[in-house]
Amino acid sequence: MNWSEVIGQQEAKERLLQLVEEQRLPHALMFCGPMGCGKMALAMAFAAHLLKANSQRPTANIEAMLAKWEHPDLHFTYPTIKLPSMSADHKPVSDDFAREWHELVMSGSYFTMNEWLEMMGGENQQAIITAGESDALTRKLSLKSSQGGYKVSLIWLPERMNTECANKILKLLEEPPQQTVFLLVCEEPEKLLETIRSRVQRLDIKRIADEDIREALISRRGLTEENAQRVARMANGSWLKALEMLSVDSENELFLDMFQTLMRLAYQRKVKELKGWSERMAALGREKQKRFLEYFLRLIRENFVYNFQNPDLCYMAEREEDFAKNFARFINEANIIPISELANKAIRDIGQNANAKIVFFDFALQMIVLLIAK
């Protein structure tokens, strides 16, 4: 992988290269930013740069290994799940899913947790990084660099470390092995231990510029100028969102149907049907439930803004906007905040393994009251 595969983010690229050139490279960098901005792509490109720049082996050999992401001094750490085939006392580690991970990163450096869960075969589970992973990583990093240069530990979503793992990783960050660079790619840095955050240099990655997304859609996906412009604007700085909009079987179609059904049933006060809706939601699996609630929040915001009759402020797909024409008036100053708080509470409850049927039925019943707020 090289820098050209990263979409936009020229400022971040230059800053990373400057750190190396000026010999100010910290032992631990944390890439933060909105989903789809290319944090993982930047981290992977930077890891490849470090492994090529400081190696004592022929460049061609290094290039060949990195082309397959099989460099012996590059160690990926990522959230995993526990499979039924694993013993009761086994703590899942990244190596348990090395084949699936390799298949994922070979398909590109822009991907989601949902895609990773599907690769592992655990869409209905919540993936974490266990203490077993920190033990395995400690052993790997204790070995001498096989290529004579840096050893790179790339940790995807460190906020998913359990407490035991986080404390062990903290010790690694406090006393890093020789010639080791840690690259953490983080979606929710506030969930990390404060002591970990204080021992890494944070690099905030901005949303991708619309123009960079537009150019990438034309060059990489073959879109026309007009379609690329529309998708880039709707993507709101996220390449993942842009790809999602191109997907024929996007789950957003399902989410929109569920959103419309909820609002219609709540408006009609059909409690029995709302109970059925909550049961269908409960069957989706926790990660998908949280994605629906995030989609719900976005659509609520968009419908509220739609009332201002300013097209430049609205970011909805055609089907979403068609529904908003008649529905938007029900989202107003009186209920926008309590509806948003209700959805955020549901996200928190689902994340804490609350009974999904109860969460969504309560959610649906409260929507009856909130929709008539004036």
C-alpha positions as CSV (number, residue, x, y, z in Angstrom):
1,M,0.0,0.0,0.0
2,N,1.1,3.5,-0.7
3,W,-0.1,7.1,0.0
4,S,-1.9,7.3,-3.3
5,E,-4.5,4.9,-2.0
6,V,-5.5,7.3,0.8
7,I,-8.4,9.5,-0.4
8,G,-7.6,13.2,0.3
9,Q,-6.1,14.0,3.7
10,Q,-3.0,15.7,2.2
11,E,-2.4,17.7,5.3
12,A,-2.4,14.6,7.5
13,K,0.0,12.8,5.1
14,E,2.4,15.7,5.2
15,R,2.3,16.0,9.0
16,L,3.2,12.3,9.3
17,L,6.0,12.5,6.9
18,Q,7.3,15.6,8.6
19,L,7.5,13.7,11.9
20,V,9.8,11.1,10.3
21,E,11.9,13.6,8.4
22,E,12.5,15.7,11.5
23,Q,13.1,12.7,13.6
24,R,10.3,13.6,16.0
25,L,8.3,10.4,15.6
26,P,6.6,9.5,18.9
27,H,6.5,5.9,20.0
28,A,2.7,6.0,19.9
29,L,0.3,7.8,17.6
30,M,-3.5,7.8,17.9
31,F,-5.5,8.5,14.7
32,C,-8.9,10.0,15.6
33,G,-11.7,11.4,13.5
34,P,-15.2,10.7,12.1
35,M,-16.1,7.4,10.6
36,G,-15.1,7.1,7.0
37,C,-12.5,9.8,7.1
38,G,-9.7,7.3,6.3
39,K,-8.0,6.9,9.7
40,M,-7.2,3.3,9.0
41,A,-6.1,4.0,5.5
42,L,-3.7,6.6,6.8
43,A,-2.4,4.4,9.5
44,M,-1.8,1.5,7.2
45,A,0.0,3.7,4.6
46,F,2.1,5.2,7.4
47,A,2.9,1.7,8.7
48,A,4.1,0.7,5.2
49,H,6.2,3.8,4.9
50,L,7.9,3.2,8.3
51,L,8.6,-0.4,7.4
52,K,10.1,0.5,4.0
53,A,12.0,3.6,5.1
54,N,13.9,2.0,8.0
55,S,14.5,-1.5,6.8
56,Q,18.0,-3.0,6.2
57,R,16.6,-5.5,3.6
58,P,16.1,-5.0,-0.2
59,T,13.2,-2.7,-0.9
60,A,11.7,-5.1,-3.5
61,N,11.3,-7.8,-0.8
62,I,9.7,-5.3,1.6
63,E,7.3,-4.1,-1.1
64,A,6.3,-7.7,-1.9
65,M,5.5,-8.5,1.7
66,L,3.5,-5.3,2.2
67,A,1.6,-5.8,-1.0
68,K,0.1,-8.9,0.7
69,W,0.2,-7.3,4.2
70,E,2.4,-10.2,5.4
71,H,5.3,-8.2,6.8
72,P,6.7,-10.0,9.8
73,D,7.3,-6.8,11.7
74,L,3.8,-5.5,11.3
75,H,1.4,-6.7,14.0
76,F,-2.4,-6.0,13.6
77,T,-4.6,-6.0,16.7
78,Y,-8.4,-5.9,16.3
79,P,-11.6,-6.7,18.1
80,T,-12.6,-10.4,18.0
81,I,-15.6,-12.6,19.1
82,K,-15.8,-15.9,20.8
83,L,-16.9,-18.7,18.6
84,P,-18.9,-21.7,19.8
85,S,-16.0,-24.0,18.9
86,M,-13.7,-22.2,21.3
87,S,-13.1,-23.6,24.8
88,A,-14.7,-21.9,27.8
89,D,-11.4,-20.6,29.2
90,H,-10.0,-19.4,25.8
91,K,-9.6,-15.7,25.4
92,P,-10.0,-14.9,21.7
93,V,-7.0,-13.2,20.0
94,S,-6.3,-11.6,16.6
95,D,-4.4,-14.7,15.4
96,D,-7.6,-16.7,15.8
97,F,-9.1,-14.7,12.9
98,A,-5.9,-14.0,10.9
99,R,-7.2,-15.5,7.7
100,E,-10.4,-13.4,7.8
101,W,-8.5,-10.3,8.7
102,H,-6.1,-10.8,5.8
103,E,-9.0,-11.2,3.4
104,L,-10.6,-8.0,4.7
105,V,-7.5,-5.8,4.5
106,M,-6.6,-7.2,1.0
107,S,-10.0,-5.9,-0.2
108,G,-9.1,-2.3,0.9
109,S,-8.3,-0.1,3.8
110,Y,-11.8,1.4,4.2
111,F,-14.1,-0.9,6.1
112,T,-16.6,-1.0,8.9
113,M,-17.1,-3.0,12.1
114,N,-20.1,-4.5,10.5
115,E,-18.1,-5.9,7.6
116,W,-15.5,-7.3,10.1
117,L,-18.2,-9.0,12.2
118,E,-19.7,-10.6,9.0
119,M,-16.2,-11.8,8.1
120,M,-15.9,-13.4,11.5
121,G,-19.4,-14.9,11.4
122,G,-20.6,-13.0,14.5
123,E,-22.9,-10.2,13.3
124,N,-25.0,-10.5,16.4
125,Q,-22.1,-10.3,18.8
126,Q,-20.1,-7.4,20.2
127,A,-16.5,-7.7,19.4
128,I,-13.8,-6.8,22.0
129,I,-10.1,-7.0,22.4
130,T,-9.3,-9.4,25.2
131,A,-6.5,-9.7,27.8
132,G,-5.3,-12.7,25.7
133,E,-4.5,-10.3,22.9
134,S,-2.3,-8.0,25.1
135,D,-0.4,-11.1,26.2
136,A,0.1,-12.2,22.6
137,L,1.2,-8.8,21.5
138,T,3.7,-8.5,24.3
139,R,5.3,-11.7,23.2
140,K,5.5,-10.6,19.6
141,L,7.0,-7.2,20.3
142,S,9.6,-8.8,22.6
143,L,11.2,-10.3,19.5
144,K,13.9,-8.6,17.5
145,S,12.9,-6.9,14.3
146,S,13.2,-9.5,11.5
147,Q,14.0,-6.9,8.8
148,G,16.3,-4.7,10.9
149,G,14.0,-1.7,11.1
150,Y,10.9,-0.7,13.0
151,K,8.3,-3.0,14.5
152,V,4.8,-1.6,14.0
153,S,1.9,-2.4,16.2
154,L,-1.3,-1.3,14.5
155,I,-4.3,-1.4,16.9
156,W,-7.7,-1.0,15.3
157,L,-10.4,0.3,17.7
158,P,-8.5,0.2,20.9
159,E,-11.6,1.6,22.8
160,R,-12.9,-2.0,22.5
161,M,-10.2,-3.3,24.8
162,N,-11.6,-4.8,28.0
163,T,-10.2,-3.4,31.3
164,E,-7.6,-6.1,31.8
165,C,-6.3,-5.7,28.3
166,A,-6.2,-1.9,28.5
167,N,-4.1,-2.1,31.7
168,K,-1.6,-4.4,30.0
169,I,-1.4,-2.3,26.9
170,L,-0.8,0.7,29.1
171,K,2.3,-1.0,30.5
172,L,3.5,-1.6,26.9
173,L,3.0,2.1,26.1
174,E,4.8,3.1,29.3
175,E,7.8,0.9,28.5
176,P,7.7,0.4,24.7
177,P,10.0,-2.3,23.3
178,Q,13.0,-1.1,21.3
179,Q,12.3,0.3,17.8
180,T,8.5,-0.2,18.2
181,V,5.9,2.2,17.0
182,F,2.3,1.9,18.1
183,L,-0.4,3.2,15.8
184,L,-3.9,3.3,17.3
185,V,-6.9,3.9,15.1
186,C,-9.7,5.1,17.3
187,E,-13.4,5.9,16.7
188,E,-14.3,6.9,20.3
189,P,-11.2,8.1,22.2
190,E,-13.2,9.2,25.2
191,K,-13.8,5.5,26.0
192,L,-10.1,4.9,26.4
193,L,-8.3,5.0,29.8
194,E,-7.1,8.6,30.4
195,T,-3.7,7.1,31.2
196,I,-3.6,5.6,27.7
197,R,-4.7,8.8,26.1
198,S,-1.9,10.7,27.9
199,R,0.8,8.4,26.6
200,V,0.0,8.7,22.9
201,Q,0.2,11.7,20.5
202,R,-3.2,12.3,19.1
203,L,-3.6,13.1,15.4
204,D,-7.1,14.4,14.6
205,I,-8.2,13.5,11.0
206,K,-10.8,15.8,9.4
207,R,-13.7,14.7,7.2
208,I,-12.6,14.2,3.6
209,A,-13.2,17.2,1.4
210,D,-16.2,16.8,-1.0
211,E,-13.9,17.5,-3.9
212,D,-11.6,14.6,-3.0
213,I,-14.5,12.2,-2.7
214,R,-16.0,13.4,-6.0
215,E,-12.6,12.8,-7.8
216,A,-12.3,9.4,-6.2
217,L,-15.8,8.4,-7.2
218,I,-15.0,9.3,-10.8
219,S,-11.5,7.7,-11.0
220,R,-12.2,4.6,-8.8
221,R,-15.9,3.9,-9.3
222,G,-16.5,5.3,-12.8
223,L,-19.3,7.7,-11.8
224,T,-20.3,10.5,-14.1
225,E,-19.5,14.0,-13.0
226,E,-23.1,14.8,-12.0
227,N,-23.6,11.6,-10.0
228,A,-20.2,11.9,-8.3
229,Q,-21.1,15.4,-7.2
230,R,-24.4,14.4,-5.7
231,V,-23.0,11.4,-3.9
232,A,-20.0,13.4,-2.6
233,R,-22.3,16.0,-1.1
234,M,-24.5,13.4,0.5
235,A,-21.5,11.5,1.9
236,N,-20.7,14.4,4.2
237,G,-16.9,13.7,4.2
238,S,-17.2,9.9,4.6
239,W,-15.8,7.6,1.9
240,L,-17.6,4.7,3.7
241,K,-20.9,6.6,3.4
242,A,-20.2,7.2,-0.3
243,L,-19.6,3.5,-0.9
244,E,-22.8,2.7,1.1
245,M,-24.8,4.9,-1.1
246,L,-23.5,3.1,-4.2
247,S,-24.5,-0.3,-2.8
248,V,-27.7,-1.7,-4.3
249,D,-28.5,-3.7,-1.2
250,S,-27.7,-1.0,1.3
251,E,-29.0,-1.7,4.7
252,N,-30.2,2.0,4.7
253,E,-33.1,0.8,2.6
254,L,-34.1,-1.5,5.4
255,F,-33.5,1.2,8.0
256,L,-35.7,3.7,6.1
257,D,-38.5,1.1,5.9
258,M,-38.3,0.5,9.6
259,F,-38.2,4.3,10.3
260,Q,-41.3,4.9,8.1
261,T,-43.1,2.0,9.8
262,L,-42.3,3.3,13.3
263,M,-43.5,6.8,12.5
264,R,-46.7,5.7,10.8
265,L,-47.7,3.3,13.6
266,A,-46.8,5.8,16.3
267,Y,-48.8,8.5,14.7
268,Q,-51.8,6.1,14.4
269,R,-51.2,4.9,18.0
270,K,-51.3,1.2,16.9
271,V,-49.7,-0.3,20.1
272,K,-50.1,-3.9,19.0
273,E,-48.4,-3.3,15.7
274,L,-45.7,-1.3,17.5
275,K,-45.0,-4.3,19.7
276,G,-44.5,-6.4,16.5
277,W,-42.1,-3.7,15.2
278,S,-40.1,-3.8,18.4
279,E,-39.8,-7.6,18.0
280,R,-38.5,-7.3,14.5
281,M,-35.9,-4.7,15.7
282,A,-34.8,-7.1,18.5
283,A,-34.1,-9.8,15.9
284,L,-31.6,-7.7,14.0
285,G,-28.7,-8.1,16.4
286,R,-27.1,-5.5,18.7
287,E,-24.6,-4.0,16.3
288,K,-27.3,-3.6,13.6
289,Q,-29.7,-2.2,16.2
290,K,-27.2,0.5,17.1
291,R,-26.6,1.4,13.5
292,F,-30.4,1.8,13.0
293,L,-30.6,4.1,15.9
294,E,-27.7,6.2,14.5
295,Y,-29.5,6.3,11.2
296,F,-32.7,7.3,13.1
297,L,-30.9,10.2,14.7
298,R,-29.6,11.4,11.3
299,L,-33.0,11.2,9.7
300,I,-34.6,13.0,12.6
301,R,-32.1,15.9,12.3
302,E,-32.6,16.0,8.5
303,N,-36.4,16.2,8.8
304,F,-36.1,19.0,11.3
305,V,-33.8,20.9,9.0
306,Y,-36.1,20.2,6.0
307,N,-38.7,22.5,7.6
308,F,-36.4,25.5,6.9
309,Q,-36.9,25.0,3.2
310,N,-33.2,25.4,2.4
311,P,-32.0,22.6,0.0
312,D,-28.4,23.4,0.7
313,L,-28.9,22.3,4.3
314,C,-30.5,19.0,3.6
315,Y,-28.6,15.8,3.0
316,M,-31.1,13.1,2.2
317,A,-31.4,10.4,-0.5
318,E,-34.4,10.7,-2.9
319,R,-36.5,8.2,-1.0
320,E,-35.8,9.8,2.4
321,E,-36.7,13.2,1.0
322,D,-39.9,11.9,-0.5
323,F,-41.0,10.7,3.0
324,A,-39.9,14.0,4.5
325,K,-42.2,16.1,2.3
326,N,-45.2,14.9,4.4
327,F,-43.4,13.8,7.6
328,A,-41.0,16.7,8.4
329,R,-43.6,18.9,9.9
330,F,-44.0,16.5,12.9
331,I,-40.4,17.1,13.9
332,N,-40.2,20.6,15.5
333,E,-38.6,22.7,18.2
334,A,-40.8,21.0,20.9
335,N,-39.7,17.4,20.2
336,I,-36.4,17.4,18.4
337,I,-34.3,17.4,21.6
338,P,-36.4,14.8,23.6
339,I,-36.5,12.5,20.5
340,S,-32.7,12.7,20.1
341,E,-32.3,12.0,23.8
342,L,-34.6,9.0,23.6
343,A,-32.5,7.5,20.7
344,N,-29.2,8.2,22.5
345,K,-30.6,6.5,25.6
346,A,-31.6,3.5,23.5
347,I,-28.1,3.3,22.0
348,R,-26.6,3.3,25.5
349,D,-29.1,0.6,26.7
350,I,-28.4,-1.7,23.8
351,G,-24.7,-1.2,24.3
352,Q,-25.1,-2.3,27.9
353,N,-26.9,-5.5,26.8
354,A,-30.4,-4.5,27.9
355,N,-33.3,-6.6,26.7
356,A,-33.8,-5.3,23.1
357,K,-37.5,-6.1,23.0
358,I,-38.2,-3.9,26.0
359,V,-35.9,-1.1,24.8
360,F,-37.5,-0.8,21.4
361,F,-41.1,-1.3,22.7
362,D,-40.5,1.5,25.2
363,F,-38.9,3.5,22.4
364,A,-41.9,3.1,20.2
365,L,-44.4,3.9,22.9
366,Q,-42.6,7.1,23.8
367,M,-42.6,8.1,20.1
368,I,-46.5,8.2,20.2
369,V,-46.3,11.0,22.8
370,L,-43.4,12.9,21.2
371,L,-44.8,13.0,17.7
372,I,-47.8,15.1,18.9
373,A,-45.6,17.6,20.8
374,K,-46.3,21.2,19.7
